[in-house]
């Protein structure tokens, strides 16, 4: 309902209305002196018993942005994050990098330091930091990681600005937006009648759509003629319908499916066509390939690709517009919705299928099933021995964890050095039950777990991290938010004493170098921390796991605490890096 034309409202009031109108339910973040008009408006709305976006206070921006990311991953809907001027933006940058690479929508709203000094305007400078928190180019702190950036110039157009931000961040390919809010503008009183509504229905996101029949039929003919077809993917499973389509196409046409740097579960691990996480071993013999929603299908330096193979790329972002270089050769690039194109491709292949093709495809599926069964046997053998006290076997730990959790539990993998172990040993089959890291900013999985739990409270959410990633994840902030908002998560820390990835990278580049000879890799962290105590300080359940015979009982104790509403941290001492 519109109010009388003479009524005046602050820009902060109009901002809250605009967020609600665009379907934003939460504002994650920590507020500062730049948000005072917003704080005042929220208090007034509370007194009036008026519904507003729920503020989820997070002691660190890394927690806030990743919570918004986890919520978006679970629902497909972007939420808002409020941070404090340039310093809060800087703290948010690593998380924004991750969400940008994961193609997750979020509206990062940062205050701007006041610009008036002599009481000319309400909200002007009234403390020391207001003078030193105004950089020349605040937006540059996150500009590489956003699709859209703007500074609110006047309260009257707030709804238009928020509508634009939301439509851009939800358009394909999705990603973050950044809005700066000067304090004087937020405090300014506006003619409410001029704050026109901008309905989401008339300012909607733009989605990739449409299948070209001639193109999909050409792809189908090449696939039907192939002898060694290969499909490589990473994030097609962001749409929960896609894993089933990939499996259906794979079993129909005898296509081996591999993931590289898994971001979502893209095919059930029960599928006979799942070929694992190293497509490079099959690229040399593949005569037809599909790259479906994948940024990096393999490492060219260590991969030989059949020069005669025909490669088709189907991707929501086929040109990789935000990567300065992308050097993977493809013969046909299709930018579109992978679920739509896979559905059309399945129909086209069925239309071309002959008894001879069906028999050939079935033989390939049978062969892949045999290879998959042998691989599972090998993986199980790697998990047979628990290790020794203080140097437990990560395979054994993850296999026990996989047996203990339910089919609908969500696993977020940030184990870095042990990430392949997590993927192999924790068997996932359902869409939406597995997430990996698409960016390079460590410390993401805890906040993502909280956001996922907020969106789907009925599900258990656990994340597996290395000790280095655990430090980066700002755990004191993480478990404080978990306790304050009743969002229990299960953290499994595989502690190898440092950054094994750094050591291994050094050895790859300098296999016979001085670092190897001296065994000094600048990667060992402080000895013998007790991460369980960090959990306990915030009211969570914490436990160190050192003894092999305590593995399964410890996991049960942690899950019991989780099911009773407490976060749990299991600090596992694994073999040293």
C-alpha angles and dihedrals in degrees: 000000000000118000128222114298093240093057116111127206134179120255087243089060091050090047092057091048091049093052091052092047090054092052098255108151102172140045109198119192149065121285129223142183089290090064098055094114089051092048091051092049093049090052092051091050090050091053090050090050089238121156114247136168109287113250113222106195115214122186090216132038092226089065093045098050094044091048088056088048093051091049091051092048090053098043110018089235123118121225134194130265122196119204135173115262118278098335094054090046090053091051089051096050099092092049091046088054089055095048092046092054090044091051093233121154120235133152108223108198116191126182120235121225112256114270101201123079111179103057092268091136137025108261098031125148113304105156141041098260092057088072099046100040095070110094124183093251115016093170091061089074091074104011094112089057104047136076094209137021131185144154117225104243100184138007095235093069096044094111092050091050094049091047090052093048093050095046092050096046092048095045119100121303091032124215147139128305127203126214126181119207118198111213095232090052092050090051096045119113114234137194097257093208090065093055094093118200118245109201118210089230092064096037099041132159119268115239130195107252143156133070121224107223096208091051096049091047090053090052091047093052091052092047093050090051095049125107099193109027118180131190121196122191143159112174107017087109092070081095106061092215094060102072090060091049092050091050092047093051091045095053093041095053103023095249122167111225122207132176125211119196091354114225098170135007102271101176133014114266086226091066114111088218097060106114100185134242104309110073091168090082091061101036094083094061100033112111095186128030140187121201103197117185098329129136099195115019094182142335106274093206091066101029130085112202123199103254091210096054120111111228125199122192120205110180141146084227105029097162092049089224094186096052112083091213131024114172107176110124117230130174096209127026120198120183109198150092107313093209091057094046094045091050090052092045092053090052092048093049091049089052091053097040116122127184089257092052092046091052092049092048092048091052090052091049090050091050092048091048090056091049091047092051091050091049091052089051091053092047091050090051090054088057096048098092118061096206126232132296110293092008105065122177111255090209090057092047095049094044090053090048091050091054092049100052131074130253092251097046114117119235121197113194120211098141091123102187089029096037092108089052091054092049093048101042103037101069113213125182108162126082113252095025099100132052131176136184117273095175133055102241109110120213097055107116100073095055090043089053092053092049092047090049091050090054095044108027093169092067132075113240122198133172130200117212141170120239091256092052090046090060092048091051094071092235096190089060092042098056094039089059091044091056097041095052101032097247108144117194133173117235120194112192115198099200115197094162101258148349106327090174090063092051093047093047089054091050092049092053099036106024092168099028134128093265090061094045093050095035090227113134102156088237107106115107131205110307125248104001117173107223091177089071090059088057093047091052088064096043097263126130112258132187137170116220115206107137121075095220091057096059100097096036090050092051090049091051091051093048090048090055089047093052089050091057103265127118114239132208119198109193106199122193105216130177112304118259 
